[in-house]
Amino acid sequence: MQTCFIIRRTRSESLHITPYEEVKLSAKWNEDEPLTWYASTGLHTQEKDHALLKIYTQIDRGVDRWIQDARYVPRLLISAAVFLVVYFFFSLAIRDPIPMIDELILATGSAIATAVFIGRRDKKSDMAMKRRLDLKQNASRADFEILEGLSSYEDYLDTCLALDTLDLADRLAKTKKAQLPELTVPQEHRGEWQAEFYSRLLRHVEVTNRRLFERYQKVMSSRRTDVGDEALAARLVKSALRNEIDLPLLALMVAISKQ
């Protein structure tokens, strides 16, 4: 069974963590494997529709990548053949004062145009359309279940959001005496799902926000030394003010890693 998680945010869009985010793994997607969405409480219709729209968009991107990879060799061979034909045709049929230059430009342009045309045609091929439809139909049959433990993560994000940016950055970089807020998940809500969620969250961030993932690695490395890093705190503040990273989410990733 494939699992998806929804984390609601107070002042920003909810997080949708799905197995369809990694388009490079689209060849391994199984259109017959059941799919289940987990949320802290019941979802209303609009939230379910938004979740399905998210996953449909990811499926479209993944199938495009899959068909491009599957058709790479034929596309390469055809483009190479077009390059050679155009190059030798203009070399023999047209005389110009600068040998090879015009022929290379025309041949390269023709090869690129051919590759683009074939790529677009492949995306609309019967094989691609069938796989796209199979995956979307499977996604539309997904179950939506309640996982109450997720509410602890949502509450933690709200707690961190209430902190000042400078304060939160200092806590992450351990430059002040104050520590990160404690993340507490009630005993009755704990389970194996926590390890899966943490792994999937890290992968989600790595795929969707490379800058945030790099900052997470820096923070974790710095915190292992147990020495405050003023330069790191400054970089975190700068990135947060530029909306390059999500500090509350970064804090949640660090907090979960300690559990």
C-alpha positions as CSV (number, residue, x, y, z in Angstrom):
1,M,0.0,0.0,0.0
2,Q,1.2,3.5,-0.8
3,T,0.7,6.2,1.7
4,C,0.3,10.0,1.4
5,F,0.3,12.5,4.2
6,I,-1.5,15.9,4.5
7,I,-0.1,18.4,7.0
8,R,-2.3,21.5,7.4
9,R,-0.7,24.9,7.8
10,T,-2.2,27.9,9.4
11,R,-0.8,30.6,7.1
12,S,0.3,28.7,4.1
13,E,-0.7,25.9,1.8
14,S,-1.0,22.4,3.3
15,L,1.8,20.0,2.8
16,H,0.9,17.1,0.4
17,I,3.5,14.3,0.8
18,T,3.0,11.6,-1.9
19,P,5.1,8.8,-3.5
20,Y,4.5,10.5,-6.9
21,E,6.8,13.5,-6.2
22,E,9.9,11.7,-7.5
23,V,9.4,11.7,-11.2
24,K,12.7,9.9,-11.9
25,L,11.1,6.8,-10.2
26,S,8.0,6.9,-12.4
27,A,9.0,3.7,-14.2
28,K,8.4,1.9,-10.9
29,W,5.0,3.3,-10.2
30,N,2.4,0.6,-9.8
31,E,-1.1,1.5,-11.0
32,D,-2.6,-1.4,-9.1
33,E,-1.2,-0.6,-5.6
34,P,-3.8,0.8,-3.2
35,L,-3.3,4.4,-2.2
36,T,-4.3,5.9,1.2
37,W,-4.2,9.6,2.4
38,Y,-3.7,10.3,6.1
39,A,-4.7,13.5,7.8
40,S,-5.1,14.6,11.4
41,T,-8.9,15.0,11.0
42,G,-11.5,14.3,8.4
43,L,-11.1,16.1,5.2
44,H,-13.8,18.2,3.6
45,T,-14.6,17.9,-0.1
46,Q,-12.5,20.8,-1.2
47,E,-9.4,19.4,0.6
48,K,-9.9,16.0,-1.0
49,D,-10.2,17.6,-4.5
50,H,-7.1,19.6,-3.9
51,A,-5.2,16.5,-2.8
52,L,-6.3,14.7,-5.9
53,L,-5.4,17.6,-8.2
54,K,-1.9,17.6,-6.6
55,I,-1.4,14.0,-7.3
56,Y,-2.8,14.2,-10.8
57,T,-0.3,16.9,-11.6
58,Q,2.6,14.8,-10.3
59,I,1.4,11.8,-12.3
60,D,1.4,13.9,-15.5
61,R,4.9,15.0,-14.8
62,G,6.0,11.5,-14.0
63,V,4.5,9.9,-17.1
64,D,6.1,12.5,-19.2
65,R,9.4,11.7,-17.7
66,W,8.8,7.9,-18.1
67,I,7.9,8.1,-21.8
68,Q,10.9,10.4,-22.4
69,D,13.2,7.9,-20.8
70,A,11.6,4.9,-22.5
71,R,11.9,6.5,-25.9
72,Y,15.3,8.1,-25.4
73,V,17.3,5.7,-27.7
74,P,14.9,5.9,-30.7
75,R,14.6,9.6,-30.3
76,L,18.4,9.9,-30.2
77,L,18.9,7.7,-33.3
78,I,16.3,9.5,-35.4
79,S,17.7,12.9,-34.4
80,A,21.2,11.8,-35.3
81,A,20.0,10.5,-38.7
82,V,18.3,13.8,-39.4
83,F,21.5,15.6,-38.5
84,L,23.6,13.5,-40.9
85,V,21.0,13.8,-43.8
86,V,20.7,17.6,-43.4
87,Y,24.4,18.1,-43.0
88,F,25.4,16.1,-46.1
89,F,22.5,17.5,-48.2
90,F,23.6,21.1,-47.7
91,S,27.3,20.2,-47.9
92,L,26.7,18.8,-51.4
93,A,23.9,20.9,-52.7
94,I,24.9,24.4,-51.5
95,R,28.3,26.1,-52.0
96,D,29.1,28.8,-49.5
97,P,32.2,30.9,-48.7
98,I,32.5,29.4,-45.1
99,P,32.5,25.6,-45.4
100,M,30.9,23.6,-42.6
101,I,29.5,26.4,-40.5
102,D,26.1,26.8,-42.2
103,E,25.8,23.1,-42.6
104,L,26.5,22.5,-38.9
105,I,24.0,25.2,-37.8
106,L,21.2,23.9,-40.1
107,A,21.9,20.2,-39.2
108,T,22.0,20.9,-35.4
109,G,18.8,23.0,-35.6
110,S,17.0,20.3,-37.6
111,A,18.1,17.6,-35.1
112,I,17.0,19.6,-32.1
113,A,13.6,20.4,-33.7
114,T,13.2,16.7,-34.6
115,A,13.9,15.6,-31.0
116,V,11.4,18.2,-29.6
117,F,8.7,17.1,-32.1
118,I,9.2,13.4,-31.3
119,G,9.2,14.1,-27.5
120,R,5.9,16.0,-27.7
121,R,4.4,13.3,-29.9
122,D,5.5,10.6,-27.4
123,K,3.8,12.4,-24.5
124,K,0.5,12.1,-26.4
125,S,1.1,8.5,-27.5
126,D,-1.4,5.8,-26.7
127,M,1.1,4.1,-24.4
128,A,1.6,7.3,-22.4
129,M,-2.1,8.1,-22.3
130,K,-3.0,4.6,-21.1
131,R,-0.4,4.7,-18.2
132,R,-1.5,8.2,-17.3
133,L,-5.2,7.1,-17.1
134,D,-4.4,3.9,-15.2
135,L,-2.4,5.8,-12.5
136,K,-5.1,8.5,-12.2
137,Q,-7.9,6.0,-11.9
138,N,-6.0,4.3,-9.1
139,A,-5.4,7.6,-7.4
140,S,-9.1,8.5,-7.6
141,R,-9.9,5.3,-5.7
142,A,-7.7,6.4,-2.7
143,D,-9.0,6.1,0.8
144,F,-8.8,9.0,3.2
145,E,-8.1,8.1,6.8
146,I,-7.5,9.9,10.1
147,L,-4.1,9.7,11.8
148,E,-4.5,11.7,15.0
149,G,-0.7,11.8,15.6
150,L,-0.3,14.2,12.7
151,S,-2.0,16.9,14.8
152,S,1.0,17.1,17.0
153,Y,3.2,18.0,14.0
154,E,0.6,20.6,12.9
155,D,0.6,22.1,16.4
156,Y,4.4,22.2,16.4
157,L,4.4,24.1,13.1
158,D,2.0,26.6,14.6
159,T,4.1,27.0,17.7
160,C,7.2,27.7,15.6
161,L,5.3,30.1,13.4
162,A,4.5,32.2,16.4
163,L,8.2,32.6,17.2
164,D,10.1,35.6,15.8
165,T,12.3,34.7,12.8
166,L,15.5,35.8,14.5
167,D,14.6,33.8,17.6
168,L,13.8,30.7,15.7
169,A,17.0,30.9,13.6
170,D,19.0,31.3,16.8
171,R,17.4,28.3,18.4
172,L,18.1,26.2,15.3
173,A,21.7,27.3,15.2
174,K,22.0,27.0,19.0
175,T,23.4,30.5,19.4
176,K,21.2,31.3,22.4
177,K,20.3,29.5,25.6
178,A,16.8,28.9,24.4
179,Q,16.1,25.6,22.8
180,L,13.7,24.6,20.1
181,P,10.1,23.9,21.3
182,E,9.6,20.4,22.5
183,L,7.8,18.1,20.1
184,T,5.4,15.8,22.0
185,V,3.4,13.1,20.4
186,P,1.0,11.4,22.9
187,Q,1.9,7.8,23.6
188,E,-1.4,6.5,22.2
189,H,-0.8,8.2,18.9
190,R,2.8,7.0,18.3
191,G,3.6,4.2,16.0
192,E,5.6,2.9,13.0
193,W,4.1,5.6,10.8
194,Q,6.4,8.2,12.4
195,A,9.5,6.7,10.9
196,E,7.8,6.5,7.5
197,F,6.6,10.0,7.8
198,Y,10.0,11.4,8.7
199,S,11.7,9.6,5.8
200,R,9.0,10.8,3.4
201,L,9.1,14.4,4.7
202,L,12.9,14.5,4.2
203,R,12.5,13.2,0.6
204,H,9.7,15.6,0.0
205,V,11.8,18.6,1.0
206,E,14.8,17.3,-1.0
207,V,12.7,17.0,-4.1
208,T,10.6,20.2,-3.8
209,N,13.0,22.6,-2.0
210,R,16.6,21.9,-2.5
211,R,17.7,25.0,-0.6
212,L,15.7,24.0,2.5
213,F,17.2,20.5,2.4
214,E,20.7,21.9,2.2
215,R,19.9,24.2,5.2
216,Y,18.6,21.2,7.1
217,Q,21.8,19.3,6.5
218,K,23.9,22.3,7.7
219,V,21.8,22.7,10.8
220,M,22.0,19.0,11.7
221,S,25.8,19.1,11.2
222,S,26.1,22.2,13.3
223,R,23.9,20.9,16.1
224,R,26.0,17.7,16.4
225,T,29.0,19.8,17.4
226,D,26.9,21.4,20.2
227,V,28.5,24.8,19.4
228,G,26.4,27.8,18.4
229,D,27.0,29.0,14.8
230,E,26.3,32.7,14.4
231,A,27.0,32.6,10.7
232,L,24.5,29.8,10.2
233,A,21.9,31.7,12.1
234,A,22.5,34.7,9.9
235,R,22.1,32.6,6.7
236,L,18.9,31.1,8.0
237,V,17.4,34.6,8.7
238,K,18.5,35.8,5.3
239,S,17.0,32.8,3.5
240,A,13.8,33.0,5.5
241,L,13.3,36.8,4.7
242,R,13.8,36.0,1.0
243,N,11.1,33.3,1.3
244,E,13.7,30.7,0.2
245,I,13.2,28.4,3.1
246,D,10.4,27.6,5.6
247,L,11.9,28.0,9.1
248,P,9.0,26.3,11.0
249,L,9.1,23.3,8.7
250,L,12.9,23.2,9.1
251,A,12.4,23.2,12.9
252,L,9.9,20.4,12.6
253,M,12.4,18.3,10.6
254,V,15.0,18.9,13.3
255,A,12.6,18.1,16.1
256,I,11.5,14.9,14.6
257,S,15.1,13.8,14.1
258,K,15.6,13.9,17.8
259,Q,12.8,11.5,18.6
